Amino acid sequence: MTTTRLFSTIFLLLYFTSLFAQDDPPFRFGIRGGGNLYSGVLSVAPEISKKLHAGYQIGLTAEYEFRDNVYLQTEVGLTTKGVVYKGSEVLEGGVRQWTQNFTLRYLEVPFLIAYKPEIEENISLYFHGGPYFAYGIGGKTRLKITHKQAEGEDVDTSQDSFGENGFKKLDIGIRFGSGLEFEKYTIGFDFEYGLTNISRKDTKLSSLLNDRGFKNKGVCLSLGYKF
């Protein structure tokens, strides 16, 4: 089943479930989407600079109120993570510059506990946190090398980010964040930190990763709607 069909099936299931729910049900379903900025935990040489990787996230959400203002939350989401590294080397008569852009696409499911104190009628703060589990489903790693007034051949190649020669597909970490909920709408800010080293010891994806541990970390800004 493709990712699009999976999301469509889950969405329809949640939607029709909500139609037959009570006026004030313990279960609530919704959608969430937004943008993110990711980086990586990796030790590299001082002359190599690290840039944030811009991405997106979109997901179908569900929550259950098991105590006043306390909820269990989960989500089936599609998210992109990654990082960009840049470096340069002075050669005779010029400079060689390189950029390696890692893009990692995941199907992610968090399990969070949320606390929602009401600050005004129909307006609540929320704070949540817990583990997440993500599985890599795609992405490319692009290497670009250019020579300025220096001898050498320019390079612009890409290869799959996951697989035997790339990153491990399973990523486990923690997510925590806060936001506002007003009526059926939410706006939130989250931070994720990977606990799993997803780099292989002898990867052929990048010399930057060899014999080094790599973990995802990033921030997310999202908007949501609950049925």
N, C-alpha and C positions, 0 to 999 in steps of 0.2 A: 504494500500500500504506500502510495506517495505521501509526502509531507502534507500537501494540499488536501488530499482526500482524508487524511487522518484528522486534520484540524476541522474540516467541514463536518465530519461525522461527530466529533466531540461537541462542536458548537450546536448542532441540531439536537443532540441528546440533552445538553444543558438547557437549551431554549425551551424545548417541549416539557422538560421537567419543571421549569419555573412557571409555565403556564398553569400547571395543575397544583402548584404549591399554595399554601395558606397565605392570608394577607400579610402576616408577619412571621414568615417561616424561619426555622433555625438555620436552614441552608440558604445561601445566596450564591448566585453565579454571575459571571461577568466577563468582560474583555479588558485587556490592558495593553498599552503600547507606548513606545517612546524611543529615546536615543540614549546611547551610552558612550563612555570613553574608557578604553581598557589599556592596560599595560601588562608587563610581566615581571615576575620576581626572578632575576637572573643576574649573576655576577659577570660583568664584562670589563674589558680594559678601559681605563679612564678616557682614552681618546675616542671611544665609541659613544655616540650620543643615542639616547632613547627618546622616542616620540610616542605620544598617545595615539591609539588606533580608534577612530570613530566608527560606531556601528549602530545597530538598532535592535529592538526586541519587540515581540508581539506574542500575546498569549491569552489563553482561556483560563479564567480563575474560578475558584470555588472556596467557600468558607463556611464554617459551622460554629455557631455560638453555643459553647458548652457551659458557660457561666456568664453572669452579668458583665458585659463589656470585655469579655475574654473569648478569643476565637482561635480556632484552628484554620489555617489557610494553606492552600496548595494551588498549583498552576501547571498547565502544560504549555510551555513556551518555546518559541524559536528565537535564538539570540546569537549575535555575532560578537566574537572577542578577538583579541590579537594584540600586536605590538609592532612598532616600526623602529629599526635600528639603522643608523647612518654612520659612515666613517670616510676618511680620506687618507691618502698616502702621497707624500711628496716624492716625485720621480725626477729624473734628470730632465730639466727643461719644462716641467709641467706637473700636473696633479692628477691622480686617479681617485675618483669618488665612487662610492657605492651606497646603495640603499636596499635593505631587505625588509619587505612588508609581509608579516605573518597575518593571515586572515583565517579564523577558526569559526565554523558555524556549528551550533549545538542545538539539540533538543533537550530542554532543561525542565526539571521538576523540583521545586522547593517544598519543604515541609516547615511551616512557620507557626509560631505562637504570637498572637497579636493582642494588644491591650488598647482599648478605644475609650478614653474618657471624653464625655460630652462637655463642650465648652459653651455652647449655645444650642437652642433648639434646632435639630437637624444638622448640626455642625459638630464634628468630633475630630480630635487629634487621634493619630494612631502610631503605635510603636510596635515593630515586629522583628523577629529574628529566629534563625534556625538553620538547619543544613540544607544544601541543595545537591542534587545529583544531575549531571549533564553527560550527554553522549554525543560525540562528534559525528556529524553527518555530512560534512563537506567543508570546502574552503581551499584557497590557494595561497602558496607562498611565492612571492615574486622577488627576484634578484635583478637589480639594475646596476650596471657598472659603466661609467663614462670616463673618458680620458680627455683632459683639457691640456692642449699643447704638450702632450706626452705620447710616446709610442705605446701602442696596445690596441686591442680590438674591443669595441664596446659590446656589452652583453645585456640582454633583456630576456630573461627566461622565467617560467613559472612551473610549479609542480604541485601535486596534491599535498595538503598540509597533514593529512592523516594517513595511516597505513604502516606497513613494515618499515619504510624508510622515513617516516614522519613521526608526528606526535601520537601518543597513546590516546585512544578515543574516550576513555572514562575519566571524568573530572568530578571530584567531590570537594565541596568547600562549605563556607558559611555565608549567609546573607543576613544583613540587618539594615533597618532603615526606619523612616518616619514619614508622616505626611498628614494631609487634611482630607476628611471625607465630609461632603455636604450633599444631603439627599442621596442621589444615586451616583454621584460623581466623586472621583478621587484624584488627587495629585500627590505624588510621592517621590522621595529620593532614597535610593538604596546603594549600599556598598557591598561588594562581593570580594571574598578572598579565598583563593583556592588552597586546599590542604594537600592536594595530590601532585606529585612530580609527574608531569605528563611527557617529559622528554625521555627518549630512549638513549641508552648509553652510547651506542655506535650509530646514531642516526646519520643518514646521508642528506637530510633536508638542509642542514646548515652547519658549518663549522663552529658557529657561535654556541650551539647546543651540546657539542660533544663533551661528555664527562661533566656536565653541569646540570643542576636541577632547575626546571622551569615550572612556575606556577602562575595561574591567571589571577589578576586582580583588576577591579574596575568600579566605576560609579555609574548609576543609571538614574535618569529622570523620566518619569512616566505619567500618563494620564489613563484613567480607567472609568468604566461605566458598569454599573450593576443592575441586573434585571429585577 
